[in-house]
Amino acid sequence: MTLAIFYKLLAIFLTVGLGWLAARLRWFGEATAAEARLLSNLAMNVFVAALLFRTAARIDFSRLPWPVLMAYFIPALALVLVVSAWHRREAGGGAVAPGASRITGTPAIPATRSVAATYGNAVQLGIPMAAALFGEAGLAIHITMVGVHGLMLLTLPTALAELALAHAHAQQHGAAPLSQVLATTVRNTLLHPVVLPIIAGLLWNLTGFGLPPVLDEALQLLGSAVVPVCLVLIGITLKAHGMGSQWRAVLPVLLLKLVVMPALVLAVAHWGFGLAGVPLAVVVMMAALPVGSNALMFAQRYHVLEAEATASIVISTLAFVLTASGWLAVLAWIAAA
């Protein structure tokens, strides 16, 4: 663990602590889940949307390192599907009895857990880690992956959540044609504040026109608010929900995010795509990052698992101090073999 990474971890916890203190002192009024969700909606609908649109609009597809990206995102997306399917099966398929009460975000729980199991803190912790451990070459690879990280690992869970909600709604109100369920899913997915700016940005990208300087500056300004707002939001949610009762629910998420995901990426990247050296180390350590703050915003979007998502972020970031050293040791052993 380098000093730069330690300082970054300390800064993260200080910012989260500031959010907790602000809620404790009622700087935002009553520290309730509803008020935390209001800030979350602001972050997702404005700041994250601006960041995703700008990222999608500026991607240079001709220069992307496709083998590296596939070595990371194939196992990551597969894990999203497996985690979501497992929790859906455990919940009995998300069935809702006809005539039951209004649909809540409950059917979105499997997709929400899949985000926590795969979406890492790739910016505020991942970037300084890559720079400190792997130099400019590693940082360039990491930043390229960050450019498509949110596009890939938020779009699929969003589609899964919307499909589950549409299916549950159809069950509650009587059987509906498959075409109607799919149409509802597609509509809600396309209009989602994560997916819509990605699609709009990609369409802009396809025109071949760059972003006007004024628009680019405005989007960059809005996007730069994502990290501090999300960290403060974690502190506010921590105050609203607490964390003491979440240990049992969080442990499987920690195992998936800090152990299973990097192990899968290591296997696919090294033995599947033949990566070695710095590219292998970068993708494995990115997979080993603790749960990112977007897991909380995803949970708050669907009104589910907010306390669990908050605890997952905080505890996994603490545990990363130990697990990061372990994965670096594994990479050193592979390099020496």
C-alpha positions as CSV (number, residue, x, y, z in Angstrom):
1,M,0.0,0.0,0.0
2,T,1.7,3.2,-1.2
3,L,1.5,6.5,0.6
4,A,-0.5,8.0,-2.3
5,I,-3.2,5.3,-2.1
6,F,-3.3,5.7,1.7
7,Y,-3.8,9.4,1.4
8,K,-6.6,8.9,-1.1
9,L,-8.3,6.4,1.2
10,L,-8.0,8.8,4.0
11,A,-9.5,11.6,1.9
12,I,-12.4,9.4,0.9
13,F,-13.2,8.6,4.6
14,L,-12.9,12.2,5.6
15,T,-15.4,13.3,2.9
16,V,-17.8,10.5,3.9
17,G,-17.3,11.7,7.5
18,L,-18.2,15.2,6.5
19,G,-21.4,14.0,5.0
20,W,-22.2,12.1,8.2
21,L,-21.4,15.2,10.3
22,A,-23.6,17.4,8.1
23,A,-26.5,15.0,8.6
24,R,-25.8,14.7,12.3
25,L,-25.8,18.5,12.7
26,R,-28.9,18.8,10.4
27,W,-27.3,21.1,7.9
28,F,-29.7,19.6,5.3
29,G,-32.6,19.5,7.7
30,E,-33.7,16.2,9.1
31,A,-31.3,13.3,8.2
32,T,-33.9,11.1,6.6
33,A,-33.7,8.6,3.8
34,A,-36.0,10.7,1.7
35,E,-33.6,13.7,1.9
36,A,-30.7,11.5,1.1
37,R,-32.6,10.2,-1.9
38,L,-33.3,13.8,-3.1
39,L,-29.5,14.4,-3.2
40,S,-29.1,11.1,-4.9
41,N,-31.6,12.1,-7.6
42,L,-29.8,15.3,-8.1
43,A,-26.5,13.5,-8.5
44,M,-27.8,10.9,-10.9
45,N,-30.1,13.0,-13.0
46,V,-27.7,16.0,-13.4
47,F,-24.1,15.3,-12.5
48,V,-23.8,11.6,-13.5
49,A,-25.8,12.2,-16.6
50,A,-23.5,15.0,-17.7
51,L,-20.4,12.8,-17.0
52,L,-21.8,9.9,-18.9
53,F,-22.9,12.0,-21.9
54,R,-19.5,13.7,-22.1
55,T,-17.6,10.4,-21.8
56,A,-19.7,8.7,-24.5
57,A,-19.4,11.7,-26.8
58,R,-15.6,11.8,-26.6
59,I,-14.7,8.1,-26.9
60,D,-12.3,7.3,-29.7
61,F,-13.4,3.8,-30.7
62,S,-10.5,3.3,-33.1
63,R,-7.9,3.6,-30.3
64,L,-9.6,1.4,-27.7
65,P,-7.5,-1.6,-26.5
66,W,-10.2,-4.1,-27.3
67,P,-8.4,-7.3,-25.9
68,V,-7.9,-5.5,-22.5
69,L,-11.5,-4.3,-22.4
70,M,-12.9,-7.7,-23.3
71,A,-10.6,-9.4,-20.7
72,Y,-12.2,-7.1,-18.1
73,F,-15.8,-6.6,-19.1
74,I,-16.6,-10.2,-20.3
75,P,-16.2,-11.6,-16.8
76,A,-17.7,-8.5,-15.2
77,L,-20.8,-8.6,-17.2
78,A,-21.1,-12.4,-16.8
79,L,-20.9,-11.8,-13.0
80,V,-23.7,-9.2,-13.3
81,L,-25.9,-11.8,-14.9
82,V,-25.0,-14.6,-12.5
83,V,-25.5,-12.5,-9.4
84,S,-28.8,-11.1,-10.6
85,A,-30.1,-14.6,-11.7
86,W,-29.0,-16.1,-8.3
87,H,-30.8,-13.5,-6.2
88,R,-33.9,-13.6,-8.4
89,R,-34.0,-17.4,-8.0
90,E,-33.6,-17.0,-4.2
91,A,-36.4,-14.5,-4.2
92,G,-38.7,-16.9,-6.0
93,G,-38.4,-15.2,-9.4
94,G,-39.6,-11.9,-8.1
95,A,-43.2,-13.0,-8.3
96,V,-45.9,-10.6,-7.1
97,A,-49.4,-11.9,-6.3
98,P,-52.2,-10.5,-8.4
99,G,-54.0,-7.8,-6.6
100,A,-51.1,-7.1,-4.3
101,S,-50.1,-3.7,-3.1
102,R,-48.4,-1.1,-5.4
103,I,-45.2,-2.2,-7.0
104,T,-42.1,-1.0,-5.2
105,G,-38.4,-1.4,-6.1
106,T,-38.3,-5.0,-4.6
107,P,-38.0,-6.7,-8.0
108,A,-34.9,-4.6,-8.6
109,I,-33.0,-6.1,-5.7
110,P,-31.1,-8.7,-7.8
111,A,-29.9,-6.1,-10.2
112,T,-29.0,-3.7,-7.4
113,R,-26.8,-6.4,-5.7
114,S,-25.2,-7.1,-9.1
115,V,-24.0,-3.5,-9.2
116,A,-22.5,-3.7,-5.8
117,A,-20.7,-7.0,-6.7
118,T,-19.1,-5.5,-9.9
119,Y,-19.0,-1.7,-9.9
120,G,-15.7,-0.5,-8.4
121,N,-14.4,2.8,-7.2
122,A,-12.5,3.3,-10.4
123,V,-12.1,7.1,-10.3
124,Q,-11.3,8.6,-6.9
125,L,-9.4,5.5,-5.7
126,G,-8.6,3.6,-8.9
127,I,-6.8,6.5,-10.8
128,P,-4.3,7.3,-8.0
129,M,-3.7,3.6,-7.5
130,A,-2.9,3.0,-11.2
131,A,-0.6,6.0,-11.3
132,A,1.2,5.1,-8.1
133,L,1.6,1.4,-8.9
134,F,2.0,1.2,-12.7
135,G,3.2,4.6,-13.9
136,E,2.0,6.4,-17.0
137,A,1.6,3.2,-19.1
138,G,-0.7,1.6,-16.5
139,L,-2.6,4.9,-15.9
140,A,-3.3,5.2,-19.6
141,I,-4.9,1.7,-19.7
142,H,-6.8,2.4,-16.5
143,I,-8.3,5.7,-17.7
144,T,-9.3,4.1,-21.0
145,M,-11.2,1.4,-19.0
146,V,-12.8,4.1,-16.8
147,G,-14.1,5.7,-20.0
148,V,-16.4,2.7,-20.6
149,H,-16.7,1.4,-17.0
150,G,-20.0,3.1,-16.2
151,L,-21.4,2.7,-19.8
152,M,-21.0,-1.1,-19.4
153,L,-21.6,-1.9,-15.8
154,L,-24.6,0.4,-15.2
155,T,-26.5,-0.2,-18.5
156,L,-27.0,-4.0,-18.1
157,P,-28.2,-3.9,-14.5
158,T,-30.5,-1.0,-15.4
159,A,-32.1,-3.2,-18.2
160,L,-32.3,-6.1,-15.8
161,A,-34.0,-4.0,-13.1
162,E,-36.5,-2.5,-15.5
163,L,-37.3,-5.9,-17.0
164,A,-37.9,-7.3,-13.5
165,L,-40.2,-4.3,-12.6
166,A,-42.1,-4.6,-15.8
167,H,-42.6,-8.4,-15.3
168,A,-43.7,-7.8,-11.7
169,H,-46.1,-5.1,-12.8
170,A,-47.6,-7.4,-15.4
171,Q,-48.1,-10.1,-12.7
172,Q,-49.7,-7.8,-10.3
173,H,-52.2,-6.5,-12.8
174,G,-52.9,-9.8,-14.5
175,A,-51.1,-11.5,-17.4
176,A,-49.7,-9.2,-20.1
177,P,-48.4,-10.1,-23.6
178,L,-44.7,-10.6,-23.7
179,S,-44.5,-7.8,-26.3
180,Q,-46.0,-5.4,-23.8
181,V,-43.6,-6.4,-21.1
182,L,-40.6,-6.0,-23.4
183,A,-41.9,-2.7,-24.7
184,T,-42.2,-1.3,-21.2
185,T,-38.8,-2.6,-20.3
186,V,-37.2,-1.0,-23.4
187,R,-39.0,2.3,-22.9
188,N,-38.1,2.6,-19.2
189,T,-34.5,1.5,-19.9
190,L,-34.0,4.0,-22.7
191,L,-35.4,6.8,-20.6
192,H,-33.4,5.9,-17.5
193,P,-31.1,8.8,-16.4
194,V,-28.1,6.5,-16.8
195,V,-28.8,5.0,-20.2
196,L,-30.4,8.0,-21.9
197,P,-27.2,10.2,-21.7
198,I,-25.1,7.3,-22.8
199,I,-27.2,6.8,-25.9
200,A,-27.3,10.5,-26.6
201,G,-23.6,10.8,-26.2
202,L,-22.9,7.8,-28.5
203,L,-25.2,9.3,-31.1
204,W,-23.4,12.6,-30.9
205,N,-20.1,10.7,-31.2
206,L,-21.3,9.0,-34.4
207,T,-21.9,12.4,-36.1
208,G,-18.2,13.0,-36.0
209,F,-18.6,16.5,-34.6
210,G,-16.7,17.3,-31.4
211,L,-18.4,18.9,-28.4
212,P,-18.5,22.7,-28.7
213,P,-15.9,24.1,-26.2
214,V,-18.6,25.9,-24.1
215,L,-20.8,22.7,-23.8
216,D,-17.7,20.6,-23.1
217,E,-16.7,23.0,-20.3
218,A,-20.2,23.0,-18.8
219,L,-20.4,19.2,-18.9
220,Q,-17.0,18.8,-17.4
221,L,-17.9,21.2,-14.6
222,L,-21.1,19.3,-13.8
223,G,-19.3,15.9,-14.1
224,S,-16.6,17.0,-11.6
225,A,-19.3,17.3,-8.9
226,V,-20.0,13.5,-9.1
227,V,-17.2,12.3,-6.8
228,P,-17.6,14.8,-3.8
229,V,-21.4,14.7,-4.0
230,C,-21.5,10.9,-4.0
231,L,-19.1,10.7,-1.0
232,V,-21.1,13.2,1.0
233,L,-24.2,11.3,0.1
234,I,-22.7,8.1,1.5
235,G,-22.1,9.9,4.8
236,I,-25.7,11.2,4.9
237,T,-27.1,7.8,4.1
238,L,-24.9,6.2,6.7
239,K,-26.4,8.6,9.3
240,A,-30.0,7.9,8.1
241,H,-29.7,4.1,8.0
242,G,-26.8,3.1,10.3
243,M,-24.6,0.2,9.5
244,G,-24.6,-2.1,12.5
245,S,-27.2,-4.6,11.3
246,Q,-25.8,-4.9,7.7
247,W,-22.7,-7.1,8.3
248,R,-24.4,-10.4,7.4
249,A,-25.9,-9.0,4.2
250,V,-22.7,-7.3,3.2
251,L,-20.3,-10.2,3.6
252,P,-21.4,-12.0,0.3
253,V,-21.0,-8.7,-1.5
254,L,-17.5,-8.2,-0.2
255,L,-16.6,-11.7,-1.2
256,L,-17.9,-11.2,-4.7
257,K,-16.4,-7.7,-5.2
258,L,-13.0,-8.1,-3.5
259,V,-12.3,-11.8,-4.2
260,V,-14.5,-13.4,-6.9
261,M,-14.5,-10.6,-9.5
262,P,-10.7,-10.1,-9.5
263,A,-10.2,-13.9,-9.6
264,L,-12.5,-14.1,-12.6
265,V,-10.8,-11.2,-14.4
266,L,-7.3,-12.7,-13.7
267,A,-8.3,-16.1,-15.1
268,V,-9.9,-14.6,-18.3
269,A,-7.3,-12.0,-18.9
270,H,-4.2,-14.1,-18.3
271,W,-5.3,-17.6,-19.5
272,G,-8.0,-16.5,-21.9
273,F,-6.5,-13.4,-23.6
274,G,-2.9,-13.9,-22.7
275,L,-2.4,-10.6,-20.9
276,A,0.7,-10.3,-18.8
277,G,2.8,-7.5,-17.2
278,V,1.3,-4.1,-16.7
279,P,-2.0,-4.7,-18.7
280,L,-2.7,-7.8,-16.6
281,A,-1.9,-6.0,-13.4
282,V,-4.1,-3.0,-14.3
283,V,-7.2,-5.0,-15.1
284,V,-6.9,-7.3,-12.1
285,M,-6.4,-4.4,-9.7
286,M,-9.3,-2.5,-11.2
287,A,-11.5,-5.5,-10.7
288,A,-10.2,-5.7,-7.1
289,L,-11.3,-2.1,-6.2
290,P,-13.9,-1.7,-3.5
291,V,-17.6,-1.0,-4.2
292,G,-18.1,2.3,-6.0
293,S,-20.5,5.0,-4.9
294,N,-22.8,4.5,-7.9
295,A,-24.0,1.3,-6.2
296,L,-25.7,3.5,-3.6
297,M,-27.3,5.8,-6.2
298,F,-28.6,2.7,-8.1
299,A,-30.1,1.4,-4.8
300,Q,-31.7,4.8,-4.1
301,R,-33.0,5.0,-7.6
302,Y,-35.1,1.9,-7.0
303,H,-35.7,2.5,-3.2
304,V,-34.0,-0.8,-2.2
305,L,-31.0,-1.9,-0.1
306,E,-29.8,1.6,0.6
307,A,-28.3,0.7,4.0
308,E,-26.7,-2.4,2.6
309,A,-25.2,-0.5,-0.3
310,T,-23.8,2.2,2.0
311,A,-22.3,-0.5,4.3
312,S,-20.9,-2.3,1.3
313,I,-19.1,0.8,0.1
314,V,-17.6,1.7,3.5
315,I,-16.6,-1.8,4.6
316,S,-15.2,-2.8,1.3
317,T,-13.1,0.3,1.2
318,L,-11.7,-0.5,4.6
319,A,-11.1,-4.2,3.6
320,F,-9.3,-3.0,0.4
321,V,-6.3,-2.1,2.5
322,L,-5.7,-5.9,3.0
323,T,-7.1,-7.4,-0.2
324,A,-5.1,-5.0,-2.4
325,S,-1.9,-6.3,-0.9
326,G,-3.0,-9.8,-1.4
327,W,-3.8,-9.3,-5.1
328,L,-0.5,-7.5,-5.7
329,A,1.2,-10.5,-4.2
330,V,-0.6,-12.9,-6.5
331,L,0.4,-10.7,-9.5
332,A,4.0,-10.7,-8.4
333,W,3.9,-14.5,-8.1
334,I,2.5,-14.9,-11.6
335,A,5.1,-12.5,-13.0
336,A,7.9,-14.5,-11.4
337,A,6.5,-17.9,-12.6
